[in-house]
């Protein structure tokens, strides 16, 4: 198996992302959501919690998309066609790269299939080849919200990648510390500090440069899917899940519900980065604890 043919010049993707972000900001195609943040602790973990200063813009856009869909009698897909002002680059023959229009973290990108595929379908070798092409250029946290109950807001299949560090103070993700305790590579593990069903794996140190990186990530993904109880023989995943990937590890978490006590969670929550809409939700999160929130939206072990 050979490396996929890349449709961009290696070593240029991050600069392309940054340049497009500057242009998109200038013409208001990119509409960052301002947040305030603080750190909350529970157990041995420290969580970054962002409080949205203004969610109205994104909520208004969601309502506008739903209204447009109803008027046309079909669902509007923002990726077909995509906004040219948010286009970063073609990646491979099957995927392209867009900016996340309503970003909380700078240079947040979407890895989108060219042809429509459902967000709740299985990830493929082609998905992971496109992801590897991006992660080789950008050291970041990749994630996939596998279904609406896992935080997916669009049906068109897309992975996401946010550059590291994600925390304003430059500190590492809580999961990094937990994964440092895992000695073996390519072995499914359960992390003792996480009181909910999950499966984790430390990746091979040289996977990123391997010509078979897409196939390797697919193999790891399928092992984790089996470990969290998904039926690999089913045509579609039989339950929603979140998937997180860095250059060093991969984590999968099955989902039982989208939110707990009105606070929604997507993949980033399991990386230790949570979003609340207002001060009331922040106070509630402090009362129940971020790890308790994650346990209730996942599946208690």
N, C-alpha and C positions, 0 to 999 in steps of 0.2 A: 504494500500500500504506500502510495506516494503522498507528499504534502499537497493540499489543495492549491489550485492556482489563485494567487491573490490578485485582486484588482486595484490595489494601491501599492505605492512604493514603500517597501519596508523601512521603518524608521521615521515615517512621516505622520502616522495617525494622530498622535497626541497634538502635534502642531496644527493639524487639520481641525481637530475638535476645538482647540482654543481659538483659532482664527474664525471658524464658523460661529462660535459662541459670541465673539465680539460683534460680528456682523448682525447676528440675530437679535442681540440686545439692542443694537442701534436702531433697528427697524421694528422693535417690539414683538417680533415673532417668538422670541424667548422671553418668558415671563416668570422669573424666579419668585419663589414664595419666601418671604422674609420670616425668620423664626428667632425666638429667644431660646436659650438652652440652660439646663443645669444637669448635674449628675446626681443620680439616685443609686443607693446601694441596697442590695438584698443578698443575704448569704455571703459568698465570697466574690460576688460579681458587682461591677460598677457599670451602670447603664447611662448612656447619654439620652436625655429626654429633651426633645425640641417642642416648644409651644408655638403654634402657628400664629403669626402676627396678623395675617390676612388670608383666610382660606376662601373668601368670597369669590375671588377671581376664578379659581379652579371649579368651584361649585357652580358658578354661573355658566362656565364653559360646558360643564357636564349637562346642565339643563338645556342649554342651547343645542347640544348634540342630540339629546333625546327628542327635543321639539322638532329638529330638522329630520330626524329619523321617522317620526310619526307623520310628518307632512309628506314625506316621500314614500311612505309605506314600506320602508326597509331600513335596516340598521346602517348607520353611517360608520364607515371604517376610516379613521384618521390616518391610517398607513397606506391605504389604497384609494385615491392617490395620497401620497405624503406631501407635507408642506415643504416646498423646495427650499425655503429659507432655513429649515432645520436639517437639511440633508448635509451629512458630513462626507461620506465616501461610500462607494461600492466596496464590499469586502470580498465576497466570493461569488460564484455563479448563482448561489442560492440565497445570499443574505446581503443586506446593506446596513449602514450605520446612520442613525438619526440622533439629534439632540432630544433630550426629554424636555418638552415644552414648559412644564411646570416643575422646575427643578428646585430642590431644597439644597442640594450639594452641587457645587460648581462642576462643570464638565461631566455631568451625568449623561450617559449615552444609552441608546436602545439598539439592540442587535436584532433586526427585524427580517422575517422571511419575505422574499420578493413576492412569492405567490401566497395566497391566503391559506393558512392552516390554523386550526383551532388551538387556543391557548391551553386547553385541557387535554391536548394530545401528548403522546410520548415525545420526549426529546430524542433527536437522532444524531448520527455521526456528523451530518452536515451542520446541525446546530452547534455541536461542540467544535467543529473545525473553524467556524466563524468566530466562536468565542475565543478559541486559542489564538487566532490571528489578532484579536483585540488585546488579550491579556499579555501577549508577548510584547506589545507596544506600551501598554498602560498597566502599571501595578495597581490593581484595584480589587474590590469585592464585587464579584458577579453574583447575580441572583435570579431566580425564576419563581414567579408566583403561579403555581400549578392549579388554576381554577379560581373562580370568583370567591369561594370561601377561604382561599389562601391569599387574597388581596389583589387579584388581577382585576383591572378596571377596563381592559380592552380584550376582545375575543381574538384578535389577530396575534398569532404567536410571536413573542419577543422575549429575549433575555435582556437583562440590564446590567450595567457596569458603572460603578462609582469609584473614582480614584481614592487611594489611601494616602494619608490617614483621613478617616472620616470625622474624627473628633476635632473640635476647634483648638484644643491644646496640643494636638499632635500625638496623643497617646494611642496605643494599639487597641484593637477590638478585644472585648472580654474573652471571646472564643480563642484568640491567639494564645493566651496564657493557659487555657484548658488544653489546647492541642499540643502545647509544648510537653505536656506530661505523657503524651502518646509516643511510645518508642518505636513501634513497628510501622513500616510503610505498607500501604495496600492491604490493610487489614481492617475489617469493620469493627468499630469500637462503640461503647456507650460511655459517655462522660459522667462521672459520679456527681458533678455539681448541677446537672440538668435533670429535674424531677419530672420529666415528661418523655414520652416515646420519641426517640430519635436514633439516628445512626450517623457515625462520623468516621472519617478516614483521613489519615495523613498520606499525602500524595508523594510519588517518587520525586526525588530532588531534580531529576533531569527531564521531567515530562514535557516541560514547556518548549524545549528545543527539538523534541523528537518529531520525525516526519509522520509518525502514527499517533500524534497527540489527540486528535479527534476520536479515534477508535479507543484509545486508552481512557479518556474521560467518559466515553459511553459505557465502557466496561465497569468503571468505578460507580457511575450513576446507577446502572442496573443492579449492582450488588447492594447499594444503599436502598434502592426501591424495594428489593426483595426483603431486606432486613427490617424495613418499617411496615411490611405486611401487604405491599401492593402485588397484585397478580400480574406478572410479566407476560402472561399469555393472553390477557384481555386486550381487545382492540384499542381501548382507551384506559388510562388509569382509573381504578375503581374507587378512588378517594382523592380529595385535594391534598396538596403538600407544598412545602416550601423547600427550595434547594439553594444552598449558598456555597460559593466556591472562591477560594483565593489561590495564589500560586503555591500554597503549601497544604491546604486541606479542603475537604468537601463535607458538607453536613446536609442531611435530609430530615425533615420534620413533617409527619402527617398532621392534618388539620381536622378538628371536629367542629369548629365554628369560626366565623369571620371576626367576631368581636366579643368582648366581655365587658359587661356594664357600660356599654356604649363606646368603648375604646377599641377601634379596629387595629389589626396587626397584619403586616405583610412580612416578607422575608427579612427585611432589615431589623425587625424587632428581635429576631432570634440571633442576630449578630450583635445585639446590645444597643441598638439605636431605635428609639421609639418616638412616635409623633402623637401629640395631643392637640385638640382643636382650640382649647381655651383654658382659662385658669381653673374652672370647675373640674375639668378632666385631669388637670395636673394635680389638684388636691386629692381627687379620687385615687389617682395612681400612687400618690405618696401613702395613702391610707392602706391600699391593698397590697402594694409592692409590685414592681415590674416582673419579678420572677413568677409571682402568683398569676399575673395577667397572662403571661406566656403559657403557663401550665393549663389554664382554663381554655385557651383557644386551641391549644394542641390537644394531646390526649395524655392524661396523667398515667405515669408508669406504675 
